[in-house]
């Protein structure tokens, strides 16, 4: 009788020591969470369930804006005749496309 009471008391203490908020739904959510790492060149990546590495790359918005500004300045400097609006607009368009492509070309390694 004494041994069975001690076993019940030990089991009760073990059950109450478990975290009360950890439910199966939270366990599934924790499993689906991605743990991101960051490489030396600033690319964020994670390891999938299949063991492969996947990366999170930028969509190129920052490169687009910086490229457009630099291209507009370069186009304005190159077009020296007349009003120079054509050179500014063409330079901004070319710079935006080039800046976006450069930023999106970062590869996962």
C-alpha positions in Angstrom: 0.0 0.0 0.0 2.8 2.4 0.9 4.6 1.7 -2.4 1.5 2.4 -4.4 0.9 5.7 -2.6 4.5 6.7 -3.3 4.2 5.8 -7.0 1.0 7.8 -7.3 2.6 10.8 -5.6 5.7 10.6 -7.9 3.4 10.4 -10.9 1.4 13.4 -9.8 4.5 15.4 -9.2 5.8 14.5 -12.7 2.6 15.4 -14.4 2.4 18.8 -12.6 6.0 19.6 -13.6 5.2 19.5 -17.3 4.4 22.9 -18.9 0.7 23.5 -18.8 0.6 25.7 -22.0 2.3 23.2 -24.3 -0.5 21.7 -26.4 -0.4 19.5 -29.5 -1.4 22.5 -31.7 1.5 24.5 -30.3 3.9 21.6 -30.9 2.8 21.4 -34.6 3.2 25.2 -34.9 6.7 25.0 -33.4 7.6 22.2 -35.8 6.5 24.4 -38.8 8.5 27.4 -37.6 11.5 28.1 -39.7 14.8 28.9 -38.1 16.6 31.4 -40.3 20.4 31.7 -40.5 22.3 34.5 -42.3 25.3 34.0 -44.5 28.3 36.3 -44.7 26.9 38.1 -47.8 23.6 38.9 -46.0 21.3 36.2 -47.5 18.9 34.6 -45.1 18.4 30.8 -45.4 16.8 27.9 -43.6 17.0 24.1 -43.8 13.9 22.4 -45.0 12.4 19.1 -43.7 14.0 17.3 -46.6 17.5 18.5 -45.5 18.0 21.0 -48.4 18.8 24.6 -47.8 16.5 27.3 -49.0 17.1 31.0 -49.1 15.0 34.1 -48.7 16.0 36.7 -51.2 15.0 40.3 -51.7 12.4 41.2 -54.3 14.7 43.9 -55.7 12.8 47.0 -54.5 15.8 48.7 -52.9 18.0 48.0 -56.0 15.2 49.4 -58.2 15.1 52.7 -56.3 18.8 53.2 -55.9 19.4 52.2 -59.6 16.7 54.7 -60.8 18.3 57.5 -58.8 21.8 56.7 -60.0 20.6 56.2 -63.6 18.7 59.5 -63.6 21.8 61.4 -62.5 24.0 59.6 -65.0 21.4 60.2 -67.8 21.2 63.8 -66.9 25.0 64.2 -67.0 25.3 62.4 -70.4 22.5 64.3 -72.1 24.0 67.8 -72.4 21.9 69.2 -75.2 18.5 70.9 -74.7 16.3 70.3 -71.8 17.9 67.1 -70.7 14.6 65.5 -69.5 14.9 62.7 -72.1 18.3 61.6 -70.8 17.1 61.8 -67.2 14.0 59.6 -67.9 15.8 57.1 -70.0 18.7 56.9 -67.5 16.2 56.4 -64.6 14.4 53.6 -66.5 17.7 51.8 -67.4 19.1 52.3 -63.9 16.0 50.9 -62.3 16.0 47.8 -64.4 19.8 47.2 -63.8 19.6 47.9 -60.1 16.7 45.4 -59.7 18.5 42.7 -61.6 21.7 43.2 -59.6 19.9 42.9 -56.3 17.8 39.8 -57.4 20.9 38.0 -58.7 22.2 37.2 -55.2 22.3 33.4 -55.1 22.0 30.9 -52.2 25.3 29.3 -51.5 
